[in-house]
Amino acid sequence: MQSRLLHLFRRHARRTAVTLIPLAFALLHISGALHLQVLERLENIIYDTRLRATMPRTLDERIVIVDIDEKSLDRVGHWPWGRDKLAALTQELFERQQVALVGFDVLFAEADGSSGLANLERLAKGPLRAQTGFKEQLARLAPALDYDALFAHALQGRPAVLGYYFTSDRDGRTKGVLPPPALPTERLRGLALRATSWGGYGSNIEKLANAVPAAGFFNSVTDDDGVVRSLPLLAEHQGKYYESLALAMFRTLLGLPEVHPNYVSAAPQGTHDTLHSIVLRQDGRELALPVDDRLATLIPFRGPGDVSGGSFRYVSASDVLEGKLPANNLQGQLILVGSTTPGLLDLRVTPVGRTYPGVETHANMLSAFLDGKSIVRPDYAVGFDAAQLLCAGVLLALALPALSATYAVLLSLGVVAALAGLNLWLYLAQGLAMPLATVIVMAVLAFALNMVYGYFVESRSKRELAALFGTYVPPELVDEMVKQPENYSMQATSRELTVMFCDMRGFTAMSEQMEPLQLQALLNDVFSQLTHIIRSHRGTIDKYMGDCVMAFWGAPVPTAEHAQLAVQAALDMERAVEQINLLHRERGLPEIGIGIGLNTGTMCVGDMGSDIRRSYTVIGDAVNLGSRLEGLSKHYGVRTVVSESTHAQAPDFIWQELDLVRVKGKAQAVAIYSPVAPLQTGMPRKVEELSIWKHFLDAYRAQDWAQCGKLLVNLQQTTAPSTLYELYAARVQTLQGQSVNPGWDGATNFDTK
């Protein structure tokens, strides 16, 4: 009893150790010691699926996107438009439509010279400097022709926000004027923040930059799989921290509250500080906006995106510019001016669309700020992941080995469901995008390993045997073998077996007449039928060699009647080819023929080959003779040639002796035969023919050429044309003029393989 308990304890301990393997790999992955990209990809898939499943898919009526769409480009002209048009657009939005805020998801990095004012000024200073009237007219016209000034005037003193971008430029190239940093360094604790850092930027010209109260960058964060899921709220450039377009618009709407850091730890640690959130402070009030370790937040997409997405109202910029909207139609709305036109290259790959408008990503963030909602991966996500891995992993490792398969499945499903439920609750109720993929994969693998170990290890010998021999041996033989697996192995042994070589005739001609796919289908069909016949007679498939199949009988399962089974298989294969040819004639396909060689003898059978590829096969002189006999079938005009040893062990057939042959590599002549049919089929006329044939062979070997001639004439007159009889007729004609040779044994020598 004690021994039994000890055995059970050890078995439980082994299975527990095996079940802990996925936990170990999972912990290495989340610690960064082992990078498993597939888990990161799966994490993204889970996040994207959860996001799409929980999107509100409702219209946010507070935000309107003024779209520089294809219609606008057709009516107003190609982009960039003159700043006079943008000034008119701005005036329309603020004065006639009475909007609350306008943000521009476009860049104004170059001065607008489309009015020709610069050329006129050069004329006034050059060739026309003496024309006082020209200068006076130019002075009167200049304010109307300075489109940048017109646009700046339209923006001046209004709640408008311009956009710009940062670049990862190694040379730190810059263009335009940056706004003041949103988070001054004096509000930090002397350490740099963990943030996305940029080397260069492209911003707006000074005249426009100075006209607006705020500006924000419109960069997004592209993950390793090329998908945009996050927007940084703050980004670092030369030690200063600048705000995003959405944050700048939100702050402008609130009256530009100050931005303050909310640190994760009470005291600085290491070389960088980490923020839990950024805090907007104004008049004693505070609003915290959670961020991750990159000072970014996940975009809470409302829906599929674009004009038809239903998340935000889209208005064509040309309709606004041409005054087609009723007055106050956009009153109190928050406006984002951007483009969905593919030619303006502001489309991004997101979890909810492959061509998602970049302007709508900022609209989603602004909507989330207004609702006080956010989605963020907190700094403690790794710790949370480690905790759930340890809890789930240890529970499964201890419980699964003690449970039956049914209860193990239920426990594993329960653990996965609980983890998924907790993850979804944290996402919906707390706005936390916590990791899930690693723990789910760990739980599934822990269950799988536990089941695999419990099942495969405890019956390893049977399954190994089935795996080793299943591709060679018929299923019924494998079933016999697994009953006593200790009696079978792949180790080489010598035993008496019967080997078969079956070659398809006419394959070369067919390959010249048929398309490759048609030829492949034909070859596969023929080999499939022949293989089924071999396996139905307990044969072991050795290999396929081009248009030849090799098989043997008597291994791995010993079979006393291996020769008998092989001969019957050969006859069935002949009949199968006849049926195949009937179908081929009906379909207009080429007919095929086969040549079969059978030999019985002592062979070495076992797992043989190189360290790269091995197979269960037979080798030896007896195998080589079987291959030679297959080659002789065409010479004698029969389908199957059988050695004397096979003939001797298969007495239940009608046989036709073909010849005595001496093949290459063999000094001893052997008799060869061709099976006609099983004995029980009768065939009296064939038996009579074979009796005459036997007398002929006796006369032939006695060198009685006259008697041979008479018997051959009899055979040829009473039977169908035969290659075999024609072959011997030619031999007799050649030999009958020669004198009797006392040393002649009647054998035919074959010097080729």
C-alpha positions, 0 to 999 in steps of 0.5 A, spaced: 500 500 500 505 504 501 509 503 495 502 504 491 501 511 494 509 512 493 508 511 486 502 515 485 505 521 489 511 520 484 506 520 478 502 526 480 509 530 482 511 528 475 505 531 472 505 537 476 512 539 474 510 538 466 504 542 467 508 548 470 513 548 464 508 553 460 508 557 467 515 558 467 516 560 459 510 565 460 514 568 466 520 569 462 516 572 456 513 577 461 520 579 464 523 580 457 528 574 458 524 570 452 521 574 447 515 570 444 512 575 438 507 570 437 504 572 444 504 579 443 501 578 436 495 574 440 495 580 445 493 585 439 488 580 436 485 579 443 485 587 444 482 589 437 477 584 438 475 586 445 475 593 442 470 592 436 466 588 440 465 593 445 465 600 441 458 604 442 457 605 435 453 611 436 454 618 434 457 624 438 453 630 436 458 634 439 464 633 434 464 635 427 469 633 422 470 638 416 472 634 411 477 636 405 474 631 401 474 629 394 468 634 393 471 640 396 478 638 392 473 638 385 470 645 387 475 649 390 481 646 387 487 642 389 490 642 396 494 646 398 488 651 398 490 659 398 490 661 405 484 666 403 480 660 402 482 658 409 481 665 412 474 665 409 472 658 412 475 660 419 470 666 419 464 662 416 465 657 422 466 662 428 461 668 425 456 665 421 456 658 424 458 660 431 462 654 433 465 653 440 472 650 437 476 649 431 482 644 430 486 643 424 489 637 422 493 640 417 500 643 417 501 650 414 509 650 414 510 654 408 508 661 407 502 662 401 505 666 395 499 664 391 496 671 391 502 674 387 504 679 392 511 677 393 512 678 385 508 685 386 513 687 391 519 685 387 516 689 381 515 695 386 522 695 388 525 693 382 523 695 375 517 699 377 520 703 383 519 710 380 512 709 379 509 712 385 502 710 382 504 703 382 506 703 389 500 707 392 496 701 389 500 696 391 499 699 398 492 699 398 492 692 395 497 689 400 492 687 406 487 683 401 493 680 398 497 677 404 493 671 405 497 669 411 495 675 414 488 674 412 488 667 415 492 669 422 487 675 423 481 670 422 484 666 427 486 671 432 483 671 439 479 665 437 479 658 440 483 655 434 488 650 435 493 648 429 496 642 428 504 640 427 508 633 427 514 631 430 519 626 426 525 621 428 530 625 424 537 624 426 539 630 424 534 634 428 531 638 422 526 643 424 521 647 420 516 652 423 515 655 430 513 650 435 508 652 441 510 653 448 511 646 452 505 644 455 509 641 461 514 646 463 521 642 466 520 646 472 514 642 474 518 636 474 522 633 479 529 633 475 528 627 471 526 626 464 519 622 463 519 616 460 516 618 453 516 618 446 522 622 444 522 626 437 528 629 434 525 634 429 519 637 427 515 640 422 510 646 424 507 652 422 509 659 420 510 664 425 505 668 423 500 663 424 503 660 430 503 666 434 495 667 432 492 661 436 492 660 443 495 653 442 497 648 437 498 640 438 502 635 434 498 629 430 503 624 431 500 617 433 504 611 435 504 605 430 505 598 433 510 593 431 504 590 426 503 596 423 497 598 427 495 605 430 492 603 437 495 609 441 496 616 441 501 620 445 498 625 450 505 628 451 511 627 447 519 629 448 523 634 444 530 636 446 528 635 454 521 639 453 514 636 453 509 638 448 501 636 447 497 632 442 492 636 438 486 632 441 489 635 448 491 642 446 483 642 443 481 639 450 485 644 454 483 650 449 476 648 451 477 648 458 480 655 458 488 652 458 488 649 465 496 648 467 499 641 465 502 637 472 505 630 472 502 625 477 508 620 479 507 613 480 512 613 485 513 618 491 520 619 490 524 619 483 527 612 481 533 611 476 534 615 471 527 616 469 520 618 472 514 614 470 507 618 470 501 615 472 497 620 469 497 628 467 493 632 471 489 639 468 489 644 474 485 650 474 481 654 479 483 649 484 480 644 480 483 638 477 482 633 472 487 627 471 488 623 464 491 616 465 497 615 461 501 609 460 509 609 460 510 612 454 505 618 456 500 615 451 493 612 451 489 607 447 484 610 442 477 609 444 474 608 437 467 609 437 466 605 431 468 603 424 470 610 422 469 614 415 463 618 413 459 612 413 462 610 420 456 613 424 461 616 430 461 623 428 458 628 423 462 629 417 461 636 413 464 637 406 469 643 407 466 646 400 459 646 403 462 650 409 466 655 404 460 656 400 455 658 405 451 652 404 450 650 411 444 654 414 446 659 419 448 656 426 447 649 423 454 648 427 453 652 433 457 650 439 460 644 436 467 642 436 470 642 429 476 638 426 478 640 420 482 634 416 481 630 410 479 623 408 482 623 401 487 618 400 491 623 396 492 627 402 495 621 405 492 621 412 489 614 412 491 609 418 491 602 419 487 601 426 483 595 429 477 598 426 479 599 419 485 598 414 484 605 411 481 609 417 482 617 417 487 620 421 483 626 423 478 621 426 483 618 431 483 625 434 476 626 434 475 619 438 480 622 443 477 629 444 470 625 445 473 620 450 476 627 454 469 630 454 466 623 457 471 622 462 473 616 459 480 613 457 483 606 456 490 605 458 495 600 459 498 601 466 505 601 469 503 595 473 500 591 467 506 586 468 506 585 475 498 584 474 500 579 469 505 575 473 500 575 479 494 572 474 500 567 471 502 565 478 495 564 481 492 560 475 498 556 473 499 553 480 492 552 481 492 548 474 499 544 476 496 542 483 489 540 481 489 537 473 494 531 475 489 529 480 482 530 476 479 526 470 479 528 463 472 531 464 473 535 470 480 537 468 476 540 462 471 543 466 477 546 471 481 549 465 475 552 461 473 555 468 479 558 469 480 561 462 473 564 463 474 567 470 480 570 467 477 573 461 471 575 465 476 579 470 479 582 464 473 584 460 470 587 467 477 591 468 476 594 461 469 596 461 469 598 468 476 601 469 478 603 463 484 598 463 487 594 458 490 589 462 494 583 458 490 576 457 494 572 451 499 570 455 495 567 461 490 564 456 495 560 452 499 558 459 492 555 461 491 552 455 498 549 454 498 547 461 491 543 460 494 540 454 501 538 457 497 535 463 493 531 458 499 529 453 503 527 459 497 523 462 495 519 456 502 519 451 507 517 457 502 512 460 501 508 453 508 510 450 510 504 447 503 503 443 503 509 440 510 509 438 509 503 435 503 505 431 507 512 429 513 508 427 509 503 423 502 506 421 505 509 414 507 502 412 503 497 415 495 496 414 491 499 420 489 492 422 496 489 423 498 495 427 492 493 431 495 487 432 502 490 434 500 494 439 497 489 443 504 486 444 508 492 443 514 489 446 515 484 441 516 489 435 521 495 434 525 498 428 531 494 429 534 491 423 533 483 423 534 478 418 528 474 416 525 470 410 520 475 407 517 476 400 518 482 396 515 486 391 517 491 385 511 493 381 513 498 375 508 502 371 509 501 364 508 506 359 509 512 364 514 515 359 510 516 353 504 518 358 508 524 360 509 526 353 502 526 352 499 529 358 499 535 362 503 535 368 497 536 373 493 530 369 499 526 369 499 527 377 492 525 378 493 519 374 499 516 377 496 518 384 489 514 382 493 508 380 498 508 386 492 509 390 488 503 388 495 498 388 497 500 395 490 499 397 490 492 394 497 491 397 495 493 404 488 489 404 493 483 403 497 485 409 503 487 405 508 493 408 509 499 403 516 500 403 517 506 398 515 509 392 520 510 386 517 515 381 513 510 377 515 504 381 512 501 388 516 497 393 512 492 398 514 486 402 510 481 406 512 478 413 514 484 417 514 487 421 508 482 423 511 475 422 506 471 417 507 464 415 503 465 408 507 471 406 509 468 399 501 466 398 499 473 400 504 477 395 502 472 389 494 474 390 496 481 391 499 481 384 494 477 381 489 482 384 493 488 382 493 485 375 485 485 375 485 492 377 489 495 372 485 491 367 479 495 370 483 502 370 484 501 362 477 500 361 475 506 364 481 510 360 479 507 354 472 510 355 475 517 357 480 517 351 486 516 356 492 512 355 492 505 357 497 503 362 501 496 364 505 494 370 510 489 371 511 485 377 517 482 380 516 477 386 522 474 390 522 470 397 528 469 401 532 472 407 532 479 407 535 484 412 529 488 415 529 495 419 529 502 420 535 504 415 537 511 412 541 517 414 541 521 420 537 526 416 532 521 413 530 514 415 525 509 413 523 502 415 525 498 409 528 491 406 535 490 403 539 484 401 541 479 395 534 477 395 531 484 394 536 485 389 533 479 385 526 481 386 528 488 382 531 484 377 525 479 376 520 485 375 525 488 369 524 481 366 516 481 366 517 486 359 522 481 356 517 475 357 511 479 355 507 477 362 505 482 368 508 478 374 515 474 374 516 470 380 522 466 383 522 459 384 522 460 392 516 464 391 513 459 387 515 453 392 511 457 398 505 459 394 502 452 391 495 454 391 495 457 384 496 455 377 503 457 374 506 458 368 514 456 368 517 462 364 525 460 364 531 458 367 535 465 368 541 467 371 541 475 372 547 479 373 550 478 380 548 471 380 552 465 378 546 460 380 540 459 375 533 460 378 527 458 375 522 463 374 514 463 373 508 467 372 502 466 376 495 465 372 490 464 377 488 461 384 487 453 383 480 454 385 478 457 379 479 451 374 480 454 367 481 447 364 483 450 357 489 454 360 491 447 364 491 444 358 495 449 354 500 449 360 501 442 360 503 442 352 507 448 355 511 444 360 512 438 354 515 444 350 520 446 356 522 439 357 524 438 349 527 445 349 532 443 355 533 437 352 535 441 345 530 437 341 528 442 336 524 438 332 519 437 338 520 444 340 517 446 333 511 442 333 509 444 340 510 451 339 506 451 332 500 447 336 500 452 342 500 458 337 495 455 333 490 454 339 492 460 343 492 468 343 498 471 340 503 471 346 510 474 346 512 468 350 511 463 345 514 468 340 520 469 344 521 462 344 520 461 337 525 465 335 530 462 340 528 455 337 529 458 330 536 460 332 538 454 336 536 448 331 542 449 326 547 448 332 549 442 334 547 439 341 551 442 347 552 437 353 554 443 358 548 447 356 543 447 362 537 451 358 538 458 362 538 465 359 543 470 362 541 477 363 547 482 364 543 488 365 540 490 371 
